[in-house]
Amino acid sequence: MSIEKEKLSHANRRQLLKLLLGMGLGGGGILWAWPQIQRSLLKSQPNVSSSVTDESSKATKKIVATPLTFLRNFDYGVLKQENGRVIREFRVEARTSTIKLNDAVSLISWNLNGQVPGPTLRVTQGDLVRVIFYNRAGHSHSLHFHGIHHADMDGVKPIRNNNVFIYEFEAKPFGVHLYHCHVPPVTRHITKGLYGMFIVDPPQPRPKADEMVLIMAGYDVNEDKKNELYAFNGLPNYYMKHSIPIKQNELIRLYLLNIIEYDPVATFHLHANFFQVYPTGMTLTPTHTTDVITMGTAERHILEFTYSQLGEYMFHPHQDQIAEAGCMGVFNVLKA
């Protein structure tokens, strides 16, 4: 059976699904088990973000995305139409790569599309989402999406190395969600980098704003089940050395996620300002205003704020040991 570069027509998909059902492999997400199909699928490189080197150009596999480019980079996937319905398709690849956390510490990460965190996937409520998950990391991995979907799409089944699985579901409800590997021990898979944000926009867009993502995470570099380093968007202290430029009086919409394992809670504090809180991003109006918020692991919110005065303003968890171990940053307010 020949399938060229995974460009399956709707008819081919239906025919293949019938064959798989006849073999008792089930519907929904498809685990491509046949070697010839698997080889054909793995021939083509996933459509990863521009910050990741392309293997087809014979470049080496390195994590080259920076937290500054990641900050405002949203992956909206590729729109396709099948059987009269629009599908938003993503391709996500699990890899193993070495990242340099600071001058003294490197980590062998398990990552998605060659970056930690994985790409920020963004859809609209009601979209039919298809995520083609390639596992090339050398270990069994999976993708578990927070949200509402069928049990077959829940991402708790390990996908073995050099296999591909298709997750397909309707995006709901709107809000700030996340995705991560759910293969035990889950904590180890997350702390090594297998996580990302999944944003589902409401049917009617939110007001215009400068939108950005901050993901708080920890690193257990010596595998003693304790975090030695912490970071916003992958690299400890990055935003202390490379402040985030924002414009005076411009609305900032911050999608914030706490994915720190081993520490039961973490806070987020903004200096010299207050922010409005949209819990889990599932409301269109804020519930309260504060300058510090407490979040358990996997908790997330939308925070909105503006700065009226120029200058540099810190943000960090109010647990000093977490902040001082790398989870700190600065907003640099510039004239509009």
C-alpha positions as CSV (number, residue, x, y, z in Angstrom):
1,M,0.0,0.0,0.0
2,S,1.5,3.4,-1.0
3,I,0.7,6.7,0.6
4,E,3.0,9.5,-0.7
5,K,4.2,12.1,1.8
6,E,1.0,11.7,4.0
7,K,-1.1,13.8,1.6
8,L,-4.1,11.7,2.0
9,S,-7.3,12.7,0.2
10,H,-10.6,12.4,2.0
11,A,-11.4,9.2,0.0
12,N,-8.0,7.7,1.0
13,R,-8.6,8.5,4.6
14,R,-12.0,6.8,4.5
15,Q,-10.6,3.8,2.7
16,L,-7.7,3.5,5.1
17,L,-10.1,3.9,8.1
18,K,-12.3,1.0,6.8
19,L,-9.2,-1.2,6.5
20,L,-8.1,-0.4,10.0
21,L,-11.5,-1.0,11.4
22,G,-11.6,-4.3,9.7
23,M,-8.4,-5.2,11.5
24,G,-9.9,-4.2,14.8
25,L,-7.7,-1.1,15.3
26,G,-10.6,1.2,16.1
27,G,-11.6,4.7,14.9
28,G,-11.0,8.2,16.1
29,G,-7.3,8.8,16.5
30,I,-5.4,6.4,14.2
31,L,-2.2,4.8,15.3
32,W,-0.3,4.1,12.1
33,A,1.0,0.7,12.8
34,W,2.0,-0.6,9.3
35,P,5.7,0.0,8.6
36,Q,5.1,1.2,5.0
37,I,2.6,3.8,6.2
38,Q,4.7,4.8,9.1
39,R,7.8,5.3,6.8
40,S,5.7,7.4,4.4
41,L,4.4,9.6,7.2
42,L,7.8,10.0,8.8
43,K,9.4,11.1,5.5
44,S,7.9,14.5,5.6
45,Q,9.0,17.0,8.2
46,P,6.2,18.5,10.4
47,N,5.3,22.1,9.7
48,V,7.1,23.4,12.8
49,S,7.6,27.1,13.7
50,S,10.1,29.2,11.8
51,S,12.3,29.3,14.9
52,V,13.1,25.6,14.5
53,T,15.8,24.3,12.1
54,D,14.5,22.2,9.2
55,E,16.0,18.7,8.9
56,S,15.2,18.6,5.2
57,S,17.8,21.4,4.7
58,K,20.4,19.2,6.3
59,A,20.7,21.5,9.3
60,T,21.4,19.9,12.7
61,K,18.5,19.5,15.2
62,K,18.9,22.2,17.8
63,I,16.6,24.2,19.9
64,V,17.0,27.7,18.5
65,A,13.8,29.4,19.6
66,T,14.3,32.1,22.1
67,P,11.9,33.2,24.9
68,L,11.6,36.6,23.2
69,T,10.5,35.1,19.9
70,F,8.3,32.6,21.6
71,L,6.5,35.2,23.7
72,R,4.3,36.5,20.9
73,N,4.4,33.6,18.5
74,F,1.0,31.8,18.0
75,D,0.7,28.7,15.8
76,Y,-2.7,28.8,14.1
77,G,-2.1,25.6,12.2
78,V,-3.1,25.0,8.6
79,L,-6.7,25.3,7.4
80,K,-8.0,22.4,5.3
81,Q,-11.4,21.5,4.1
82,E,-12.7,17.9,4.1
83,N,-16.3,16.7,3.4
84,G,-17.6,20.3,3.7
85,R,-16.0,21.1,7.0
86,V,-13.0,23.2,7.8
87,I,-10.2,21.5,9.8
88,R,-7.4,23.3,11.6
89,E,-4.4,21.0,11.4
90,F,-1.2,21.0,13.4
91,R,1.9,18.8,13.2
92,V,3.7,18.3,16.5
93,E,6.9,16.2,16.8
94,A,8.4,14.9,20.0
95,R,12.2,15.1,20.0
96,T,15.2,14.7,22.3
97,S,17.6,17.7,22.3
98,T,20.1,19.3,24.6
99,I,19.3,22.8,25.9
100,K,21.7,25.1,27.7
101,L,19.9,26.6,30.7
102,N,22.8,28.8,31.8
103,D,26.6,29.0,31.5
104,A,27.0,26.0,33.8
105,V,24.0,23.8,33.3
106,S,22.7,21.9,30.2
107,L,19.7,19.6,30.1
108,I,18.8,16.7,27.8
109,S,15.2,17.8,27.1
110,W,12.2,15.9,25.7
111,N,10.6,18.6,23.7
112,L,8.0,19.4,21.0
113,N,9.0,20.7,17.6
114,G,12.5,21.3,19.0
115,Q,11.6,23.9,21.6
116,V,10.7,24.2,25.3
117,P,7.9,25.1,25.8
118,G,6.2,23.5,22.8
119,P,4.5,25.8,20.3
120,T,1.5,27.8,21.5
121,L,-1.4,26.2,19.5
122,R,-4.3,28.6,18.9
123,V,-7.8,27.9,17.6
124,T,-11.4,29.3,17.9
125,Q,-14.2,27.6,19.8
126,G,-16.0,25.2,17.4
127,D,-13.0,24.5,15.2
128,L,-12.4,20.9,14.3
129,V,-8.8,20.4,15.4
130,R,-6.5,17.8,14.1
131,V,-3.1,17.3,15.7
132,I,-0.7,14.9,13.9
133,F,1.7,13.8,16.6
134,Y,5.0,12.3,15.5
135,N,7.1,10.6,18.2
136,R,10.8,10.7,17.3
137,A,12.1,11.2,20.8
138,G,13.3,7.7,21.6
139,H,10.8,7.1,24.3
140,S,7.0,6.6,24.5
141,H,5.1,9.9,24.7
142,S,1.6,11.3,24.2
143,L,-0.3,14.6,24.0
144,H,-3.0,15.2,26.5
145,F,-5.1,18.3,25.8
146,H,-7.1,20.1,28.6
147,G,-10.6,20.8,27.4
148,I,-13.6,18.7,26.4
149,H,-13.2,15.8,24.0
150,H,-13.9,12.1,23.5
151,A,-12.1,9.5,25.6
152,D,-10.2,8.2,22.5
153,M,-8.6,11.6,22.2
154,D,-7.6,12.0,25.8
155,G,-3.9,11.3,25.2
156,V,-3.3,8.9,28.0
157,K,-2.3,6.1,25.7
158,P,1.5,6.0,25.1
159,I,2.6,6.4,21.5
160,R,5.8,4.4,21.0
161,N,8.9,5.9,19.4
162,N,8.8,6.1,15.6
163,N,5.0,6.0,15.6
164,V,2.4,8.6,14.6
165,F,-1.0,9.3,16.2
166,I,-3.8,11.7,15.1
167,Y,-5.7,13.5,17.7
168,E,-9.0,15.0,16.4
169,F,-11.6,16.9,18.4
170,E,-13.8,20.0,18.4
171,A,-12.2,22.9,20.2
172,K,-14.3,23.7,23.4
173,P,-14.7,25.5,25.6
174,F,-13.0,28.8,24.9
175,G,-10.3,29.7,27.4
176,V,-6.6,29.2,28.2
177,H,-5.8,25.5,28.2
178,L,-2.6,23.5,28.0
179,Y,-1.3,20.2,26.6
180,H,1.4,17.9,27.9
181,C,2.7,14.4,27.8
182,H,0.7,12.0,30.0
183,V,3.1,9.0,30.0
184,P,4.1,8.0,33.5
185,P,6.0,9.3,35.4
186,V,4.1,12.4,34.1
187,T,6.0,14.8,36.3
188,R,9.3,13.7,34.8
189,H,8.0,14.1,31.2
190,I,6.7,17.6,31.9
191,T,9.9,18.8,33.7
192,K,12.0,17.6,30.8
193,G,9.9,19.9,28.5
194,L,6.9,18.1,27.1
195,Y,4.2,20.8,27.6
196,G,2.7,23.8,25.8
197,M,-0.2,26.2,25.9
198,F,-3.5,25.6,24.0
199,I,-5.6,28.8,23.5
200,V,-9.2,28.5,22.4
201,D,-10.5,31.9,21.5
202,P,-14.2,32.8,21.9
203,P,-16.4,33.0,18.8
204,Q,-16.3,36.8,19.0
205,P,-12.7,38.0,19.3
206,R,-11.6,39.8,22.4
207,P,-10.7,43.5,22.1
208,K,-7.4,44.4,20.4
209,A,-4.3,44.1,22.7
210,D,-0.6,43.3,22.7
211,E,-0.9,39.6,23.4
212,M,1.8,37.4,24.9
213,V,2.4,34.1,26.7
214,L,4.3,33.4,29.9
215,I,4.7,29.8,31.1
216,M,6.3,29.2,34.5
217,A,8.2,26.0,34.7
218,G,10.8,24.3,36.9
219,Y,13.9,22.1,36.1
220,D,14.9,19.1,38.1
221,V,18.4,19.0,36.7
222,N,19.8,16.2,38.9
223,E,16.6,14.2,39.0
224,D,16.2,14.3,42.7
225,K,12.5,15.2,42.4
226,K,13.2,18.8,43.4
227,N,13.6,21.8,41.1
228,E,17.0,23.5,41.1
229,L,16.1,26.1,38.4
230,Y,13.0,27.9,37.3
231,A,12.1,29.8,34.2
232,F,9.6,31.8,32.2
233,N,9.3,30.4,28.7
234,G,12.1,27.9,28.9
235,L,15.3,29.7,30.0
236,P,16.1,30.8,33.5
237,N,16.6,34.6,33.9
238,Y,16.2,35.3,30.2
239,Y,13.8,38.2,30.7
240,M,16.1,39.8,33.2
241,K,18.8,39.9,30.5
242,H,16.4,40.6,27.7
243,S,13.5,42.8,29.0
244,I,10.2,42.6,27.2
245,P,9.3,45.8,25.3
246,I,5.8,47.1,25.6
247,K,4.2,50.4,24.7
248,Q,3.0,53.0,27.1
249,N,-0.8,52.9,27.7
250,E,-1.2,49.9,25.4
251,L,-3.4,47.1,26.7
252,I,-1.4,44.0,27.5
253,R,-3.2,40.6,27.4
254,L,-1.0,38.1,29.2
255,Y,-1.8,34.4,28.8
256,L,-0.2,32.9,32.0
257,L,0.3,29.3,32.8
258,N,1.9,27.7,35.9
259,I,3.4,24.2,34.9
260,I,5.9,24.1,37.8
261,E,6.0,20.5,39.1
262,Y,7.2,19.5,42.6
263,D,6.2,22.8,44.1
264,P,2.5,22.8,45.0
265,V,1.8,26.4,44.2
266,A,3.4,29.5,42.7
267,T,2.4,33.1,42.6
268,F,2.7,35.8,39.9
269,H,3.4,39.4,41.0
270,L,3.6,42.5,38.8
271,H,5.5,45.5,40.1
272,A,4.1,49.0,40.3
273,N,0.8,48.0,38.8
274,F,-2.4,45.9,39.0
275,F,-4.0,43.5,36.6
276,Q,-7.5,42.3,35.8
277,V,-8.0,38.6,36.1
278,Y,-10.0,36.4,33.7
279,P,-9.9,33.0,35.5
280,T,-8.8,30.1,33.1
281,G,-9.6,32.6,30.3
282,M,-13.2,31.4,30.4
283,T,-14.9,34.7,31.0
284,L,-15.2,37.8,28.8
285,T,-15.3,40.1,31.8
286,P,-12.7,40.2,34.7
287,T,-13.6,38.9,38.1
288,H,-11.3,41.0,40.1
289,T,-8.2,43.2,40.2
290,T,-5.0,42.5,42.0
291,D,-1.2,42.6,41.8
292,V,-0.5,39.1,42.8
293,I,-2.2,35.8,42.0
294,T,-1.8,32.3,43.3
295,M,-1.9,29.3,41.0
296,G,-1.5,25.5,41.5
297,T,0.2,23.4,39.0
298,A,-1.5,23.5,35.5
299,E,-3.6,26.5,36.6
300,R,-3.8,29.4,34.1
301,H,-5.5,32.7,33.6
302,I,-5.6,35.8,31.3
303,L,-4.3,38.9,32.9
304,E,-4.8,42.4,31.4
305,F,-3.0,45.6,32.3
306,T,-1.5,48.8,31.0
307,Y,1.5,50.9,32.1
308,S,1.0,54.7,32.0
309,Q,4.6,55.5,33.1
310,L,7.8,54.7,31.2
311,G,10.5,52.6,32.7
312,E,11.4,49.0,33.7
313,Y,9.1,47.0,35.9
314,M,9.8,43.5,37.3
315,F,7.5,40.5,37.4
316,H,8.1,37.3,39.3
317,P,6.6,34.7,41.7
318,H,6.4,36.0,45.2
319,Q,8.2,32.8,46.4
320,D,11.7,34.3,46.5
321,Q,13.4,31.0,46.1
322,I,11.6,30.4,42.8
323,A,12.2,33.9,41.6
324,E,15.9,33.9,42.5
325,A,16.4,30.6,40.8
326,G,15.5,32.0,37.5
327,C,11.8,32.8,37.3
328,M,12.1,36.6,37.0
329,G,11.7,39.2,34.3
330,V,11.3,42.8,33.3
331,F,8.8,44.8,31.3
332,N,10.4,47.8,29.6
333,V,7.7,50.4,29.0
334,L,8.5,52.6,25.9
335,K,6.8,55.5,24.3
336,A,4.1,54.5,21.9
